[in-house]
């Protein structure tokens, strides 16, 4: 589940960017498999390693690292007593040269007084091995001076080749008409003459090869056969001597195999550290404290995959008495980016990476990162958006602990609003009970109210430019936000009569949004939307009853999310709230949470006295006596919900 959360937060993309900063294949693989450390001292050590590497990088320039390609294969071949080829020895030489340069580079970096600079002391010089390969190998071949014997053999070869060539060129000059071209050719490793087919019997010798069309015969004259045989014998001697030299150098590599492996490990470690430093430099990131205290403070944090020039910095804080934050605000307002930024920066810090924030930021250790972000819809697994959310959240609740960081996007979405809201509150309540740090985004007003009143929770909102209808992508903790859907619709020219109907359904006909109404009137008076004015003139005088007004006293209803059965005992107020008696207790509940089960007309006779159900026996007696005359000694006790 951790890997899924890492991918959800796009940490895999960070790792890909990080691995591209490294040169060696081993360091790239190590960087791609980087995971959050669960040990505080180890995390701090790796953070310090990144800091020191960046200090060296900025002070000394790019380090002389090497890709170390094929070195593992070369080490393996050497261990199996195989002979290394000249090009493989050249690879070893190149690596040793990089080690020498790195050792010198780190020696200068010791002036910075950072521990990483002293890695140079772990690099073995291997001067003898370096000198022997450098002396014997030139241009991916064994050099003439690799041994005295090889030098002598090659000198004899050159002398014989010169003698053979001289004799052949003499024949060419004397009998030009016999030859296709005026030069000495080579076929099958032997020097020959290109003789025209009709003259092949004029030369005493052996046909070594013929041209493709058969018009030219390549003949080795008998006069040079003895020299050619001597040349062949010398080449065998040369090959044997080369093999002897290569085995000798391979044995020397084998003798220093341990030192070579140490150098490889050291260079891999340095490659790993400097890759983190290069990424830090690219992201304009800084080191941050990572503690076991349950607190996150982000000052001017940037999402590392967004362009900083167009990204609004995030200021965020959670911890102490506040364990959970509920973020609300309009769509495209940046809620998802905000929670992903918190999650991604937390993961990076716990992996020992620098983070694009300002000084004063603090991150804490987490045992797990648990995310439900995105719709998660799957055709292959036959999962709807809601099913995917719930499946994921069930897994989160199974794995969550008081040291987890939980991120939930659009909590409770994808289903019936009343039930979704109920589930969301239940989830938030359970996360609060678990004691983890969590952040959730939502649109439900009931959840905002729950976060406002629940211990350990607080609201936050994404700010919105109502004048220009632009999200500001700025998080403000402590206040709940609005979806601004009706306001945005009105500003974009949504028909006023439909807007009025939508607002009435959402908030109740008698609780109109003053700002929205005033804006609509202002827009009409300024003549901005002529279509809206025409539609408004054609509005019918009567509108359909509000949903809250469709309930009657005595109706049997289901109350969500608990799915409790109750009876309506009081009509809707101006807020669209109804009085519902559940298990003998009277409650005031928003009409959105209520669903009609059985209407009163099917349960009770006409003109039924509902005081029998809703009033106490004492109250009913008092009412009966009061109806007969004034009785100052009597009183009717009302429950608080009835006031």
C-alpha positions as CSV (number, residue, x, y, z in Angstrom):
1,X,0.0,0.0,0.0
2,X,3.0,2.3,0.7
3,X,4.1,2.0,-3.0
4,X,0.6,2.9,-4.2
5,X,0.6,6.0,-2.0
6,X,4.0,6.9,-3.3
7,X,2.8,6.7,-6.9
8,X,-0.4,8.7,-6.0
9,X,1.8,11.5,-4.6
10,X,4.0,11.2,-7.8
11,X,7.1,10.4,-5.8
12,X,8.0,7.9,-8.5
13,X,8.4,10.9,-10.9
14,X,10.7,12.6,-8.3
15,X,12.8,9.4,-8.2
16,X,13.0,9.3,-12.0
17,X,14.3,12.9,-12.0
18,X,16.7,12.0,-9.2
19,X,18.1,8.9,-11.0
20,X,18.8,11.0,-14.1
21,X,21.2,13.0,-12.0
22,X,23.4,10.0,-11.3
23,X,26.0,8.5,-13.7
24,X,26.5,4.9,-12.6
25,X,23.9,2.2,-13.1
26,X,24.2,1.0,-9.5
27,X,23.5,4.5,-8.1
28,X,20.6,5.0,-10.5
29,X,19.0,1.7,-9.2
30,X,19.6,2.7,-5.6
31,X,18.0,6.1,-6.2
32,X,14.9,4.6,-7.9
33,X,14.3,2.2,-5.0
34,X,14.6,5.0,-2.4
35,X,12.0,4.8,0.4
36,X,11.2,6.8,3.5
37,X,13.5,6.0,6.4
38,X,11.8,4.8,9.6
39,X,14.8,5.6,11.8
40,X,15.2,9.2,12.8
41,X,19.0,9.2,13.1
42,X,19.3,7.4,9.7
43,X,17.0,10.0,8.1
44,X,19.0,12.9,9.6
45,X,22.2,11.3,8.5
46,X,21.0,11.1,4.9
47,X,19.7,14.6,5.0
48,X,23.1,15.8,6.2
49,X,24.8,13.8,3.4
50,X,22.6,15.7,0.8
51,X,23.5,19.0,2.5
52,X,27.3,18.3,2.5
53,X,27.2,17.1,-1.2
54,X,25.5,20.3,-2.2
55,X,28.0,22.5,-0.3
56,X,30.9,20.7,-2.1
57,X,29.1,20.9,-5.4
58,X,28.5,24.7,-5.1
59,X,32.0,25.3,-3.9
60,X,34.1,23.0,-6.1
61,X,32.0,22.5,-9.2
62,X,30.9,19.2,-10.7
63,X,32.6,16.1,-9.2
64,X,34.7,13.8,-11.6
65,X,32.4,10.8,-11.3
66,X,32.3,8.0,-13.8
67,X,29.5,5.8,-15.2
68,X,31.5,2.6,-14.3
69,X,29.8,0.8,-17.2
70,X,30.9,-2.9,-17.6
71,X,33.0,-2.8,-14.4
72,X,30.8,-5.4,-12.7
73,X,31.1,-7.7,-15.6
74,X,34.9,-7.2,-15.7
75,X,35.1,-8.0,-12.0
76,X,33.1,-11.2,-12.5
77,X,35.3,-12.3,-15.4
78,X,38.5,-11.7,-13.4
79,X,37.1,-13.7,-10.5
80,X,36.5,-16.6,-12.9
81,X,40.2,-16.6,-14.2
82,X,39.1,-15.3,-17.6
83,X,41.4,-13.2,-19.6
84,X,40.5,-9.5,-19.9
85,X,40.6,-8.0,-23.4
86,X,42.4,-4.7,-24.1
87,X,39.2,-2.7,-24.3
88,X,38.1,-4.1,-20.9
89,X,41.5,-3.1,-19.4
90,X,41.0,0.3,-20.9
91,X,37.7,0.5,-19.0
92,X,39.5,-0.4,-15.8
93,X,42.2,2.3,-16.6
94,X,39.5,4.9,-17.1
95,X,37.9,4.1,-13.8
96,X,41.2,4.3,-12.0
97,X,41.8,7.7,-13.6
98,X,38.4,8.9,-12.3
99,X,39.2,7.7,-8.8
100,X,42.5,9.6,-8.9
101,X,40.7,12.8,-10.0
102,X,37.9,12.3,-7.4
103,X,40.5,11.8,-4.7
104,X,42.2,15.1,-5.6
105,X,38.7,16.8,-5.8
106,X,37.8,15.6,-2.3
107,X,41.2,16.5,-0.9
108,X,40.5,20.1,-1.8
109,X,36.9,19.8,-0.4
110,X,38.3,18.9,3.0
111,X,38.8,22.7,3.5
112,X,35.0,22.9,3.8
113,X,35.2,20.6,6.9
114,X,32.4,18.3,5.9
115,X,32.5,14.5,6.5
116,X,31.7,13.6,2.9
117,X,35.0,15.2,1.7
118,X,36.9,12.5,3.7
119,X,35.6,9.8,1.5
120,X,38.6,10.5,-0.6
121,X,40.7,8.7,2.0
122,X,38.7,5.5,1.2
123,X,39.8,5.6,-2.5
124,X,42.8,3.4,-3.2
125,X,45.4,4.8,-5.5
126,X,46.3,1.5,-7.2
127,X,49.3,3.2,-8.9
128,X,51.0,-0.1,-9.9
129,X,47.9,-1.4,-11.6
130,X,47.2,2.0,-13.2
131,X,50.8,2.3,-14.5
132,X,50.9,-1.3,-15.9
133,X,47.7,-0.9,-17.9
134,X,48.7,2.6,-19.0
135,X,52.1,1.2,-20.2
136,X,50.8,-1.9,-22.0
137,X,47.4,-0.8,-23.5
138,X,47.2,1.8,-26.3
139,X,44.1,2.5,-28.5
140,X,42.3,-0.7,-27.2
141,X,45.3,-2.9,-28.2
142,X,48.5,-4.2,-26.6
143,X,51.3,-1.7,-27.2
144,X,54.6,-2.8,-28.9
145,X,56.5,-1.9,-25.7
146,X,54.4,-4.1,-23.4
147,X,57.3,-6.5,-23.5
148,X,60.8,-6.8,-25.2
149,X,59.8,-10.0,-26.9
150,X,56.6,-8.5,-28.4
151,X,58.6,-5.5,-29.6
152,X,61.2,-7.8,-31.4
153,X,58.5,-10.0,-32.9
154,X,56.6,-7.1,-34.3
155,X,59.8,-5.6,-35.7
156,X,60.6,-8.8,-37.5
157,X,57.0,-8.9,-38.9
158,X,57.4,-5.4,-40.2
159,X,60.7,-6.2,-41.9
160,X,59.4,-9.3,-43.6
161,X,56.2,-7.5,-44.7
162,X,58.5,-4.8,-46.2
163,X,60.6,-7.4,-48.1
164,X,57.5,-9.2,-49.4
165,X,56.0,-5.9,-50.6
166,X,59.2,-4.8,-52.2
167,X,59.4,-8.1,-54.3
168,X,55.7,-7.9,-55.3
169,X,56.0,-4.3,-56.4
170,X,59.0,-5.2,-58.5
171,X,56.9,-7.8,-60.3
172,X,54.2,-5.2,-60.8
173,X,56.5,-2.7,-62.3
174,X,58.0,-5.1,-64.8
175,X,54.8,-6.7,-66.1
176,X,52.1,-4.0,-65.8
177,X,49.9,-5.5,-68.5
178,X,49.4,-8.7,-66.5
179,X,47.8,-7.0,-63.6
180,X,44.3,-5.5,-63.0
181,X,45.6,-2.8,-60.7
182,X,49.1,-1.5,-59.9
183,X,49.1,-2.3,-56.2
184,X,49.8,-5.2,-53.8
185,X,46.6,-6.7,-52.3
186,X,45.8,-8.7,-49.2
187,X,43.7,-11.8,-49.2
188,X,43.2,-14.2,-46.3
189,X,46.0,-12.4,-44.4
190,X,48.5,-13.0,-47.2
191,X,50.1,-10.5,-49.6
192,X,49.1,-11.2,-53.2
193,X,49.1,-9.8,-56.8
194,X,45.8,-8.9,-58.6
195,X,46.5,-10.9,-61.9
196,X,44.2,-10.7,-64.9
197,X,42.6,-14.1,-65.6
198,X,44.2,-14.4,-69.1
199,X,47.7,-14.0,-67.6
200,X,47.3,-16.2,-64.5
201,X,49.5,-18.9,-66.0
202,X,52.3,-16.4,-66.6
203,X,53.1,-16.2,-62.9
204,X,54.5,-19.1,-60.9
205,X,52.5,-19.2,-57.7
206,X,49.3,-20.1,-55.8
207,X,45.9,-18.7,-56.5
208,X,44.7,-17.5,-53.0
209,X,41.3,-15.9,-54.1
210,X,39.4,-14.7,-57.2
211,X,37.2,-11.6,-57.7
212,X,33.5,-11.8,-57.6
213,X,33.1,-12.0,-61.4
214,X,36.2,-14.2,-61.8
215,X,38.1,-11.7,-64.0
216,X,40.9,-11.3,-61.5
217,X,43.0,-13.9,-59.7
218,X,44.8,-13.0,-56.5
219,X,48.1,-15.0,-56.7
220,X,50.8,-15.5,-54.2
221,X,54.1,-15.8,-56.2
222,X,56.4,-18.7,-55.3
223,X,59.2,-16.3,-54.8
224,X,57.6,-14.9,-51.6
225,X,56.1,-18.1,-50.2
226,X,59.0,-18.7,-47.8
227,X,58.7,-15.1,-46.5
228,X,54.9,-15.5,-46.1
229,X,55.4,-18.7,-44.1
230,X,57.9,-16.9,-41.9
231,X,55.4,-14.1,-41.5
232,X,52.6,-16.5,-40.5
233,X,54.8,-18.1,-37.9
234,X,55.8,-14.7,-36.4
235,X,52.1,-13.7,-36.2
236,X,51.4,-16.8,-34.1
237,X,54.3,-15.9,-31.9
238,X,52.9,-12.3,-31.6
239,X,49.5,-13.6,-30.6
240,X,50.9,-15.9,-28.0
241,X,52.9,-13.0,-26.5
242,X,49.9,-10.7,-26.5
243,X,47.8,-13.4,-24.7
244,X,50.7,-13.8,-22.2
245,X,50.7,-10.0,-21.5
246,X,47.0,-9.8,-21.2
247,X,46.9,-12.7,-18.7
248,X,49.7,-11.0,-16.7
249,X,47.7,-7.8,-16.4
250,X,44.5,-9.7,-15.7
251,X,46.3,-11.4,-12.8
252,X,47.4,-8.0,-11.5
253,X,43.7,-6.8,-11.7
254,X,42.8,-9.9,-9.7
255,X,45.4,-9.1,-7.0
256,X,43.8,-5.7,-6.5
257,X,40.2,-6.9,-6.8
258,X,39.4,-6.0,-3.2
259,X,40.6,-2.4,-3.6
260,X,38.8,-2.1,-6.9
261,X,35.5,-3.1,-5.2
262,X,36.1,-0.6,-2.4
263,X,36.7,2.1,-4.9
264,X,33.5,1.1,-6.8
265,X,31.4,1.2,-3.6
266,X,32.9,4.6,-2.7
267,X,32.2,6.1,-6.1
268,X,28.7,4.7,-6.1
269,X,28.1,6.3,-2.7
270,X,29.4,9.6,-3.9
271,X,27.4,9.4,-7.1
272,X,24.3,8.8,-5.0
273,X,25.0,11.7,-2.7
274,X,25.9,14.2,-5.5
275,X,22.7,13.1,-7.4
276,X,20.6,14.3,-4.4
277,X,22.7,17.5,-4.3
278,X,22.1,18.2,-8.0
279,X,18.3,17.7,-7.6
280,X,18.4,20.0,-4.6
281,X,20.1,22.7,-6.6
282,X,17.7,22.2,-9.5
283,X,14.6,22.6,-7.2
284,X,16.1,25.4,-5.2
285,X,15.5,23.2,-2.1
286,X,16.9,23.4,1.4
287,X,17.6,21.0,4.2
288,X,14.8,20.7,6.8
289,X,14.6,19.2,10.3
290,X,12.8,15.9,10.5
291,X,11.7,14.9,14.0
292,X,9.6,12.3,15.8
293,X,7.3,15.1,17.2
294,X,3.9,15.0,15.5
295,X,4.0,18.3,13.7
296,X,4.4,19.6,10.2
297,X,5.2,23.2,9.4
298,X,5.5,24.3,5.8
299,X,6.6,27.8,4.9
300,X,6.3,28.9,1.3
301,X,6.4,25.3,0.1
302,X,6.3,24.5,-3.7
303,X,5.2,21.4,-5.4
304,X,8.5,20.2,-6.9
305,X,6.8,19.1,-10.2
306,X,5.1,22.4,-10.8
307,X,6.9,25.5,-12.3
308,X,7.8,27.7,-9.4
309,X,7.1,30.9,-11.4
310,X,3.4,30.0,-11.7
311,X,3.0,28.1,-8.4
312,X,1.6,29.9,-5.4
313,X,3.6,29.0,-2.3
314,X,1.9,26.9,0.3
315,X,1.9,27.8,4.0
316,X,0.6,24.9,6.2
317,X,0.7,23.7,9.8
318,X,-0.7,20.7,11.6
319,X,0.2,19.1,14.9
320,X,-0.1,19.8,18.6
321,X,-3.8,20.0,19.5
322,X,-4.8,19.9,15.8
323,X,-4.5,16.4,14.3
324,X,-6.9,16.8,11.4
325,X,-7.6,19.5,8.8
326,X,-10.6,19.7,6.5
327,X,-10.0,21.8,3.4
328,X,-12.9,23.3,1.5
329,X,-13.2,25.7,-1.4
330,X,-14.3,25.8,-5.1
331,X,-13.3,23.3,-7.7
332,X,-10.0,24.0,-9.4
333,X,-9.1,26.0,-6.3
334,X,-6.0,23.9,-5.6
335,X,-7.2,21.6,-2.7
336,X,-5.8,18.5,-4.3
337,X,-2.5,20.2,-5.1
338,X,-2.3,21.4,-1.5
339,X,-2.7,18.0,0.1
340,X,-0.4,16.3,-2.5
341,X,2.2,19.0,-1.8
342,X,2.1,18.3,1.9
343,X,2.4,14.5,1.3
344,X,5.1,14.7,-1.3
345,X,7.3,17.1,0.6
346,X,6.9,14.9,3.7
347,X,8.0,11.9,1.8
348,X,11.0,13.7,0.3
349,X,12.1,14.9,3.7
350,X,11.8,11.5,5.2
351,X,14.0,10.1,2.4
352,X,16.8,12.5,3.2
353,X,16.1,14.8,0.3
354,X,16.1,18.6,0.4
355,X,12.7,20.2,0.1
356,X,11.6,23.4,-1.8
357,X,10.4,25.4,1.2
358,X,11.7,28.3,3.3
359,X,13.6,28.3,6.6
360,X,11.3,27.6,9.6
361,X,9.7,24.5,8.0
362,X,9.6,21.3,10.0
363,X,8.6,17.8,9.1
364,X,8.0,14.7,11.2
365,X,8.6,11.0,10.8
366,X,5.7,8.9,9.7
367,X,5.4,5.1,9.9
368,X,3.1,5.1,6.9
369,X,1.8,7.4,4.2
370,X,-1.9,6.5,3.3
371,X,-3.6,8.3,0.4
372,X,-7.0,8.3,-1.3
373,X,-6.6,10.8,-4.1
374,X,-8.1,10.5,-7.6
375,X,-11.3,8.6,-8.6
376,X,-9.6,5.2,-8.7
377,X,-12.2,3.9,-11.2
378,X,-11.3,0.6,-12.7
379,X,-13.1,-1.1,-15.7
380,X,-11.1,-4.3,-15.3
381,X,-11.9,-4.6,-11.6
382,X,-15.5,-3.4,-12.1
383,X,-15.1,-0.6,-9.6
384,X,-17.0,2.6,-9.7
385,X,-15.5,5.8,-8.4
386,X,-17.3,5.4,-5.0
387,X,-16.5,1.7,-4.7
388,X,-12.8,2.5,-5.4
389,X,-12.8,5.2,-2.7
390,X,-14.4,3.0,-0.1
391,X,-12.2,0.0,-0.9
392,X,-9.1,2.3,-0.6
393,X,-10.4,3.9,2.7
394,X,-11.1,0.5,4.2
395,X,-7.4,-0.5,3.6
396,X,-6.3,2.8,5.0
397,X,-8.3,2.3,8.2
398,X,-6.8,-1.2,8.5
399,X,-3.2,0.1,8.3
400,X,-3.5,3.5,10.0
401,X,-1.7,4.2,13.3
402,X,-1.0,7.2,15.5
403,X,2.3,7.7,13.5
404,X,0.6,7.7,10.0
405,X,-0.1,10.6,7.6
406,X,-3.5,10.2,5.9
407,X,-4.5,12.3,2.9
408,X,-8.1,12.0,1.6
409,X,-9.4,13.9,-1.4
410,X,-13.1,14.7,-2.0
411,X,-14.1,12.7,1.1
412,X,-17.6,11.1,0.8
413,X,-18.0,12.0,-2.9
414,X,-19.5,9.8,-5.6
415,X,-22.7,8.7,-3.9
416,X,-25.9,10.1,-2.3
417,X,-25.0,13.4,-0.6
418,X,-26.6,12.5,2.7
419,X,-25.0,9.1,2.9
420,X,-21.7,10.3,1.6
421,X,-21.7,13.1,4.2
422,X,-22.4,10.5,7.0
423,X,-19.7,8.2,5.8
424,X,-17.2,11.2,5.7
425,X,-18.0,12.2,9.3
426,X,-17.7,8.6,10.4
427,X,-14.3,8.3,8.7
428,X,-13.0,11.6,10.2
429,X,-14.2,10.6,13.6
430,X,-12.4,7.2,13.3
431,X,-9.1,8.9,12.1
432,X,-9.4,11.3,15.1
433,X,-9.7,8.3,17.4
434,X,-6.6,6.7,15.9
435,X,-4.6,9.8,16.7
436,X,-2.9,10.1,13.2
437,X,-2.3,13.3,11.3
438,X,-4.8,13.6,8.5
439,X,-5.9,16.1,5.8
440,X,-9.2,15.8,3.9
441,X,-10.9,17.9,1.2
442,X,-14.7,18.1,0.9
443,X,-17.6,20.2,-0.2
444,X,-20.2,19.1,2.4
445,X,-21.3,21.9,4.7
446,X,-22.1,19.4,7.5
447,X,-18.5,18.2,7.5
448,X,-17.3,21.8,7.8
449,X,-19.6,22.1,10.9
450,X,-18.3,18.8,12.2
451,X,-14.6,19.9,11.8
452,X,-15.5,23.2,13.5
453,X,-16.9,21.6,16.6
454,X,-14.9,18.3,16.9
455,X,-11.8,18.2,19.2
456,X,-8.5,18.0,17.3
457,X,-10.0,19.1,14.0
458,X,-10.1,22.5,12.2
459,X,-11.2,23.8,8.9
460,X,-9.1,25.4,6.1
461,X,-10.1,27.0,2.8
462,X,-8.6,27.7,-0.5
463,X,-8.9,31.4,-1.2
464,X,-10.8,32.5,-4.3
465,X,-10.9,35.8,-6.2
466,X,-14.6,36.4,-6.4
467,X,-14.2,39.5,-8.6
468,X,-12.2,37.7,-11.4
469,X,-13.5,34.2,-10.7
470,X,-10.0,32.9,-10.4
471,X,-8.7,30.5,-7.8
472,X,-5.8,31.9,-5.7
473,X,-4.4,28.5,-4.7
474,X,-3.7,29.9,-1.3
475,X,-4.5,27.9,1.8
476,X,-6.0,29.7,4.9
477,X,-6.2,27.5,8.0
478,X,-8.9,28.1,10.6
479,X,-11.9,29.0,8.3
480,X,-14.1,26.9,6.1
481,X,-14.5,27.8,2.4
482,X,-17.4,27.8,0.1
483,X,-17.9,26.0,-3.2
484,X,-19.0,29.4,-4.8
485,X,-20.9,27.3,-7.3
486,X,-24.0,29.6,-7.4
487,X,-21.9,32.7,-7.3
488,X,-19.8,31.5,-10.2
489,X,-22.9,30.5,-12.2
490,X,-24.4,33.9,-11.6
491,X,-21.3,35.7,-12.7
492,X,-21.1,33.6,-15.9
493,X,-24.7,34.5,-16.9
494,X,-26.7,31.5,-15.5
495,X,-30.4,32.4,-16.0
496,X,-31.7,34.2,-12.9
497,X,-34.9,32.2,-12.5
498,X,-32.9,28.9,-12.5
499,X,-30.4,30.5,-10.1
500,X,-33.2,31.4,-7.8
501,X,-34.6,27.9,-7.9
502,X,-31.2,26.4,-7.3
503,X,-30.5,28.7,-4.3
504,X,-33.9,28.0,-2.8
505,X,-33.3,24.2,-3.0
506,X,-29.8,24.6,-1.5
507,X,-30.5,27.1,1.3
508,X,-34.2,27.5,1.7
509,X,-36.4,30.1,-0.1
510,X,-36.5,32.5,2.9
511,X,-32.7,32.4,3.4
512,X,-31.4,34.0,0.3
513,X,-27.8,34.8,-0.3
514,X,-27.8,38.6,0.0
515,X,-24.6,39.1,-1.9
516,X,-25.7,36.9,-4.7
517,X,-29.1,38.6,-5.0
518,X,-27.5,42.1,-4.9
519,X,-25.0,41.1,-7.6
520,X,-27.8,39.8,-9.8
521,X,-29.8,43.0,-9.4
522,X,-26.7,45.1,-10.1
523,X,-26.0,43.0,-13.2
524,X,-29.5,43.6,-14.4
525,X,-29.4,47.3,-13.8
526,X,-26.1,47.7,-15.6
527,X,-27.5,45.8,-18.6
528,X,-24.7,43.2,-18.7
529,X,-26.9,40.2,-19.5
530,X,-29.9,41.1,-21.7
531,X,-30.9,37.4,-22.0
532,X,-31.1,37.1,-18.2
533,X,-33.3,40.2,-18.1
534,X,-35.7,38.8,-20.7
535,X,-36.0,35.5,-18.9
536,X,-36.5,37.2,-15.6
537,X,-39.5,39.1,-17.0
538,X,-41.1,35.9,-18.0
539,X,-40.7,34.2,-14.6
540,X,-44.0,32.6,-13.3
541,X,-45.4,34.1,-10.1
542,X,-45.5,30.8,-8.3
543,X,-42.7,28.3,-7.8
544,X,-42.9,24.7,-6.7
545,X,-42.7,24.1,-3.0
546,X,-39.3,23.6,-1.4
547,X,-38.2,20.1,-0.5
548,X,-38.3,21.0,3.2
549,X,-41.9,22.0,2.9
550,X,-43.0,18.7,1.4
551,X,-42.7,17.0,4.8
552,X,-45.8,17.0,7.1
553,X,-46.2,16.4,10.8
554,X,-46.6,12.7,11.5
555,X,-44.6,11.6,8.4
556,X,-42.4,8.6,9.2
557,X,-38.9,9.3,7.9
558,X,-35.4,7.8,7.7
559,X,-32.6,10.0,9.1
560,X,-29.1,9.7,7.6
561,X,-26.3,8.8,8.0
562,X,-27.4,6.7,11.0
563,X,-30.5,5.4,9.1
564,X,-32.7,5.9,12.2
565,X,-36.4,5.9,12.0
566,X,-38.2,9.0,13.2
567,X,-41.5,11.0,13.0
568,X,-41.8,14.6,12.0
569,X,-43.2,16.6,14.9
570,X,-42.5,20.2,13.6
571,X,-42.6,21.8,10.2
572,X,-39.5,23.3,8.5
573,X,-38.0,26.5,9.8
574,X,-36.5,29.2,7.6
575,X,-33.2,27.2,7.4
576,X,-35.0,24.1,6.0
577,X,-34.6,22.3,9.3
578,X,-37.3,19.9,10.5
579,X,-38.2,18.7,14.0
580,X,-37.8,14.9,14.2
581,X,-38.6,12.7,17.1
582,X,-36.3,9.7,17.2
583,X,-36.7,7.1,20.0
584,X,-38.6,9.5,22.1
585,X,-36.0,12.3,21.7
586,X,-36.7,15.4,19.7
587,X,-34.0,16.7,17.4
588,X,-33.7,19.5,14.8
589,X,-32.3,18.0,11.5
590,X,-31.6,19.5,8.1
591,X,-34.0,18.3,5.4
592,X,-31.1,17.0,3.3
593,X,-30.5,14.3,5.8
594,X,-34.2,13.2,5.8
595,X,-35.9,10.8,3.5
596,X,-39.7,10.1,3.5
597,X,-40.5,6.6,4.6
598,X,-44.3,6.6,5.0
599,X,-46.5,9.8,4.8
600,X,-48.7,10.6,7.8
601,X,-51.9,10.3,5.8
602,X,-51.2,6.5,5.4
603,X,-50.5,6.1,9.2
604,X,-53.1,8.2,11.0
605,X,-56.8,9.2,10.5
606,X,-57.7,12.7,9.4
607,X,-57.4,15.4,12.1
608,X,-55.4,13.0,14.4
609,X,-54.2,14.5,17.6
610,X,-50.4,14.2,17.4
611,X,-49.9,15.5,20.9
612,X,-50.7,11.9,21.9
613,X,-47.3,11.0,20.3
614,X,-45.2,14.1,20.9
615,X,-46.5,15.5,24.3
616,X,-46.0,14.1,27.8
617,X,-49.0,13.0,29.8
618,X,-48.6,16.0,32.2
619,X,-48.5,18.5,29.3
620,X,-51.5,17.0,27.7
621,X,-53.5,17.3,31.0
622,X,-52.3,20.9,31.5
623,X,-53.3,21.8,27.9
624,X,-56.8,20.2,28.4
625,X,-57.4,22.2,31.6
626,X,-56.1,25.5,30.1
627,X,-58.6,25.1,27.2
628,X,-61.4,25.3,29.8
629,X,-60.2,28.6,31.4
630,X,-57.2,30.5,32.7
631,X,-55.1,28.5,35.1
632,X,-52.0,30.4,36.4
633,X,-51.0,27.5,38.5
634,X,-50.3,25.3,35.5
635,X,-47.3,25.2,33.2
636,X,-46.3,23.3,30.0
637,X,-42.7,22.1,29.9
638,X,-41.1,22.3,26.5
639,X,-37.9,20.5,25.4
640,X,-35.0,22.7,24.4
641,X,-35.5,21.8,20.7
642,X,-39.1,23.2,20.8
643,X,-38.0,26.7,22.0
